Amino acid sequence: MATFVYKAINTEGRQVADTVVAPDRAAAIEQLCDKSLSPISVERQDEHHAGGALTRVGRISKGDVEAFTRQLANLLAAGVPLSRALNILSREASKPATAKLLATVHDQVAGGMSLADSMSQHPRVFSPVYVAMVRAGETGGFVDLVLEQIATFRSREQDLKNKVTSAMLYPMILAVLAGGVLVFLLTFFIPRFSQMFNDFGGSLPTLTKMIVTASHLLVRYWFIFVLVVGVAVFGIRRALSSEEGRRVLEQVTLRFPVLGRAVSRFALVRFCRMLGTLVGAGVPLVAALRVAKEAIGNQVLADAVDVAIDRVQRGTPLARSLESCTVLFPSSVIEMISVAEESSRLDKELVRLAGSYEQELDRFLKMSVTLIEPALLFVMAALVGTVVIGMLLPIFNLQELIR
C-alpha cells in the first residue's frame, strides 16, 4: 500500500486536497470517483515531495504557454507521440525557463505520469482550468483537439482582457491627473495666497476659509493622510486575501450600474466560451460545467452556477437550471440555450453567444468610456475651478480688506 496526494473537485465544484491510501494510482483514482470527486492530480507522496523542487522553473509568460499549447496540439494532430512531441518542444524552446519546464513534463510523462498530472505540479504555469481540460481530453482520447481549443480560448480571453484594460486606462489617467493637480494646488499654491490674505487682514469668504483650512491640514498633517491611505490599502488587501472578503467585494461590484454590468457580461462571455469549447470537444455536460464555472472569475456568480450543476445532475435541462441566476444569464440567453438544447446545437450556440456578447461588451465599454471621459473632465474642472474661485473671491473685496 502507498499514500497518494490528490487534488480534486467535489460535488459542490470546489477544489479539495488530501491524501488517500491505495495499492496503486489506478486504485486511488477509483476511490476518489467512489467519493464523487473529480481528480485533478493524483501522485505518490514521495514523488509529490520530490517534484516540488521541479516546479521552480522560472517565470514563463502567458504568450509562451499559448505558443506551447498550440504547437503541442499541432504535433499530436500530426500523429507524433506525446513523449516525442514534448521532447521536440523542449529542445526547440527559445527560453531556458520554458525548456526546463517542458523537459520536466517530458520526463514525468515518459515515466508513466499523465500529461494532466504533470501539468498540475506547475500551478503557476498551468491553471486548474487548463489542467481539467487536458484531463478531460486524455480521458476522451482527444488531447490534440482540447489543446487547440485551449490555445484559441486563451487567445480570445487575452484579447478581451486587453480591451477591458485599454478601455479603463484613459479614465484612470484622468483621475490620477485630477488628484495630482488638486494636491499641488492645496500644498503649493494655496499657502502663498493665504499668507497674503493674512497680511491684509479682514474677514475671508466662507469658501476661501474652507479651502485654506484644507490646505493647512494637508500641509501640516500629510503623514496622517498617507498613514490612513496605507492602512486602508492594507486592510482592503487583507480582506481580499480571505474568501469572505472577496465575496463581499464581488457583491458590491455587481451592484454598481455600469461596473456590475461589465463584470457580469465578462463572466458570461468566459463561461459560454469555455462551456461551448468543452461540450464541443466531447466532455460530459456536468464535468464541463464544473470546469467552466472556474473560468467565470467571480465567486458570487460561480456559486449560482453551483446550484445549476446540482439541478442538471438531477435531470433538469441546462437552460432551466441556469435561469435562477438572472444577473449572469439574461432571459434571452436562457431561451437561446433552451432552443440549442432541443436542436442538439448547444456547443455551437454557446460559442456563438460568447462571440455575440463579447462584441456587445466591447461596444458597452467604448460607450462607457465615451461618457466617463467628459464626466471626469467636468469633475476635474469643477474641483480646480472651485479652488481658483475660492482664492479669487477675496481679491474682489481687496479694497475692503485693505481698509
N, C-alpha and C positions, 0 to 999 in steps of 0.2 A: 504493500500500500504506500501511496505517496500523497503529499499535500500539494494542492494546486491553488494558486492565487487567481481569482477571476474578477472580471468586471462585466456587469450585465445590466439589462434594462428590465425592471419589474413590470407588473401588470398596470401600474399607475403611470408608466412612462418615465420613471426616474432611474437614474444610473446608480447602481449599488456595487460595492466592492467587498469581498470577503474571501474566505478560504473554504475548500472542500476536500475531503479525503476520499481517494478513489484509487483503484489499481492502475489505471492509465488515463490518458487525456480524454479518450472517447467516452469512457465511463463517467468521467467528471462532467462532460458536456451533457450526457444523458441525465445525470442527477439534476443539473440546472434546469433542463427542459421539463423534468417532472415537477419542479417547483414553480413552473410558469415563468421562468426567467429566460430572457433572450441574451445569450452570451455575446459579449464584445471581444473579450480576450480571456483565454484560459491557458495558464502555463505553470510548469512545476515551480515550486517555491525556490529551489536552488537556482534554477535558470532565471527566475524573476530577479533575484538579488544580483546575479552575475550580469544580467542585461542592463541593470540600472545605470552602470557606468557608460554603457554604449549609447545612451540617449543624448549625451552631451557631445553633439557633433557640430556645434557652432550654429550661427544664425543662418536660416535658409528663407529666402523671400517667397512670397506667395506666387510670384511670377515663375520662380524656379519649380515650385511644386506643380503648378499648372502645366508647365512645359514637360516635366517628367511624366505626369499623368497622361497627357496626350500622346507622347512618344511611346510609352508602355502600351497604351491601347492600340496604337498602330502596329507595333511589333507582334502583339498577341493576335490581332486580327489577321496578320500575315502568316500565322501558323508557327511563329517562333515560340519554343517552350519558355515558361515563365522564368526559370532559373537562368537560362541563357540570355533572355531579354534584360533581366536585371543586371547581369554581368556586363552586357554591352553598354547599357546606360551608365553604369558606374565608371567604366573606362573612358567614356566619352564626355563625362561631366566636366564642365569648364571651371567649377569652383571646388576647392578642396573639401569644404563642408558638405556639399551635395554628394561628392564622390564617396566620402566616408560614410554618409548615411546610407547610400544605395549599396555600398559594399557590405554594410552591416545587415541590411534587409536581405541581400542575396545570400549571405552566409546562413542566416536563420532559416530562410525558405529552403535552401539546399539541405539543411539539417533536418527537415521534416516539418517545420512550423508553417502554418498557413500564412498567406500574404496579409490577411487582416490582423492576425495575432501579432505579426512582426511590426506592422504599422502602428498598432495600438501602444507599442512600447515607446513611441516617439510622439507624445500628445501635442508638443509644441509645433510639430510639422503637420501631422495628420489629425484633424479634428475628429471627435466621436461620430459626427455625421458621416464624414469621409470613410471612416473605418466600417461603420454599419453598412454603408452602401457596398463597399468592397466585399464584406462578408456575405451580403445578400447575393452578389454576383458569383462568388465562389460556390455558394450553396446551389444556385440555379445553373451554374455552368456557363455564364455569360459575362465573365470578368472584363473582357475587352469592350463589350457594349457599355457596361456600367462605368468603366474608366473614361470612355469617350463622353458619356453623359455628365460625369463629374467635371471634366475639363470644360465642357460647354457651360455647365451651370455656374462654375466658379468664374468664368469669364464674364458672363452676363451679370452675375452678382457684383463683381468688382466694378463693372460699368455703371450699375445702378448706384452703388455707394459713391462713386466719383461724381455722379450727377447731384446727389444729395449734398456732398461736401462742397462742390463748386457753387451750388445754389445758396448755401449758407455763408460762404466765405465773405462776400461783399457786405452783407448786413453786419457781420461780426466786426469787420474792419471799421465800419461807420460807428458802431457802438464804442469800440475802443478809442477811436479818434475823438468822439464826443466827450468821453470821460477824461481823456488826456487834456483836452482844451479847457474843460471846466476846472480840473485840478490846477492847471497853470494859472488861470485867472485868479483862483482863490489864494494861491500861495505866493504869487509873484506880483500880479497886477493890483489886486485889491489892497494889500498892506501899504503900498505907496500912496494910494488915494486916501486911505483912511488917516494916514499921518497928516496929509494936507488938510483934511476936514477938521482934525483935532486942533490944528494951528489956528483955523478960522474961528472955532468955537461955534456956539449956536446949536439949535436942535436939528437933527437929521431926520429925513423922512423914514417912516417905518420900514419900507422895503430896503433902504440903504443900511439901516441898523441890523436887519436880519442877515444881509449879505456880509457885512463887516464882522458880525459875531461868528458866522460860519467860517469865515476866513481865519479869524483868530483861533478858533477851536482847532482847525485843521493844521495851522502852523505850529501851535504850541503842543498839541496832543496827537500829532501824526502817528506816533508809535503805538498809541492805543487803537487807532483805526486799523493800522497794519496788523496788530495783535488780534483784533476782533475778526478781521478777514481771514487771518491764518487759522484761528480756532474754528471759524465757520467751515473753511475748506477741509480741515482735518476731520471735523465732525461729520460732514457730508461723505467724505471718503470712507470713514469708519462705518457709517450707516450702510453705505453701498457694498461694503465687504460682506455684509450679512444678507441672507436670503430675504428676511423680512423687510430690511431696509430697501432692497431693490424692488420688492413688490410695491411698497408704498410709493416710491418714486415713479414706477411704471404706471400705477393707478392715477397719480396726479398728472402725469404726462398725457395720458389718454383723455383726460377731462378738458384739456386745452383745446379750443375750437380748431385752430389751424394745425398746431403741432400734433395733436391727438389724431387728426385725420391722416396726416402724413405718415405717422408711425404705424397706424393700423393698415394703411394701404401698402406700405413697405413690407409689413409682415404677411399680408395676403399674397403679394407677388412671390415672396420667398416660399411660402407654404405651397401654393399651387404649382409652381415650377418644380419644386422638389418632389411633391406627391405625383405629379404627372410623369416626371422622369422615372421614378421608381416603378410605378404601375406599368409604364410602357416597357420597362426592362424585364417585366415578369415577376416582380416582387409581390407577394401576397398583400392584400389591402391593409390588413391590421398592422403587419410589420412595416409597411410603407408609411402608414400614418404615424407610427411611433418615431420613425426616423425624421419624417417631415416636420413633426412637432418641434424637434430640436433645432430646426432651421428657422423657426419663427423669430427668435431673438428677444421675445418678450414673455416673461414667465406668467403674467396675468392672462395673456391670450393663450399661452400653452396650456394652462390649467383648464381653459374652456375646451380645448381640443381633447384633453384627457377624458372629459365627460363624453365627448363624441366617440372616442375609441371604445369606451365601455359599451355604448349603445350599439355600435357596429358589431362588436363581439356577440351581442345578444340577438343579432339578426336584423337590426334596424338598417334601412338603406342609408347610404352615406349622406345624402342631401338632408334627409330628415334628422340625422344625428347632428349635423353642423348648424342647423337653423337656430339653436338656442343661443349661439354666440353672435348676436347681431352687430356687435362692434367690429368684429373681424370679417363676417360674412354677410353682406347686404342681401336683401330678399331676391334681388335679380340674380346674384351669383348662385344662391341656393336653387333657384328654378333652372338655371343653365346646367348645374351639376346633376339635377334630377333628370333632365332630358338626356344628358350624356350617359347616365347610368342605364336608362331604358334602351338606348340605342347602342350600348356597348362601345362607346367612344370616350370613356372617361379620361384616359391618358391624354388623348389629343385635345380634348376640351379644356382640361386643366392647364396644359401648356399654352393654349390659345388665350385663356383667361389671364395667365401670368403676363403674356406679351401685351394684351389689351390694357390691363391695369397698370403695367409699367409705363405705357405711353400716357395714360391718364395722370399717373403720379408725376411724370416729367412735366406735363402741362400745368399741373397744380402747383408744383414747386416754382416754375417760371412765373406764374401769375402771382404767387405769394411774394416772391422776391420783388416783382414789379411794384407791388403795393407796399411792401415793407420799406423799400429804399426811400420813397418820399416821406413816409411816416417817420423814419429815423432822422432824415434831414430836417423835418419840421421840429422834432423833439430837440435835436441838437441846436437848431437856430433859436428855439424858444428858451432853452437854458442859457445860452450865451447872450441872447438878447435881453433876458431878464437881468442878468448880471450887469450888462452895459447900461441899461436904463436905470438900474438902481444906483450906479455910480454917477450918472449924468444928472439925476434929479437934484442933488444939492447944488450943482453948478447953475441950474436955472434960478436958484434962490441965493446966488452968490452975494448979491448986494445986501440982502437981509443978513446973511451970515457975517459979512464984514462989519456991519453996524453992531 
